Amino acid sequence: MRPSIKVALIFVAIWFAVKMAFFKFQLFQDEKGVKILVMWNILCLLLAISIGTLLEKRKENRAESSALGDIKGAMRGGMIYTVLVSTLIYFYYSKIDPSYNDRQLAVAEASIRTALDDPKQLAEIKKSPENESRTKEEIYEKAVENQKAIYSAGSTMTISLLGMLLLTTINAIVVTVVFRRILFKQRTL
């Protein structure tokens, strides 16, 4: 097994262990804490890519390496990390802590109800062509249905997968540039 894949698997395990520790001790389980957990995920992804790339670069013949090959190697570990962590995020929000999405949905439903109870905001909502012929309850039902789709484990996984895919690509390019230009002093890119 390639070193970048081993490192990615190690960082997936580290990320999930810390995520479960935070859940067990109820740390960072509110809205502000989720931002910290997202930053933790981004750090683990960057470290998985960087360390995996560094270990592979130390074993290869530098005269035969290319920037595109380095980017590909960096993305290998990053993609393994991305797919596994996104899958774990799905299982976390569907099986381990489904109450988080339920709380988010309850907050969204309360804000929708508040907006619909205010005559000025209701008039603004009814100005859109799709809502002008709907009743207040029909608008509420449609808005809640949209929020349920947003706060589902599947959509959370999809958004995580897409975000980490983009981060993997950007990080692979940046890590390759830094390693080739600074760390390994190759002036070709």
Summary of the structure (lengths in Angstrom):
residues: 189
radius of gyration: 22.2
end to end distance: 27.3
largest distance: 71.0
contacts: 562
relative contact order: 0.14
helix: 84%
strand: 0%
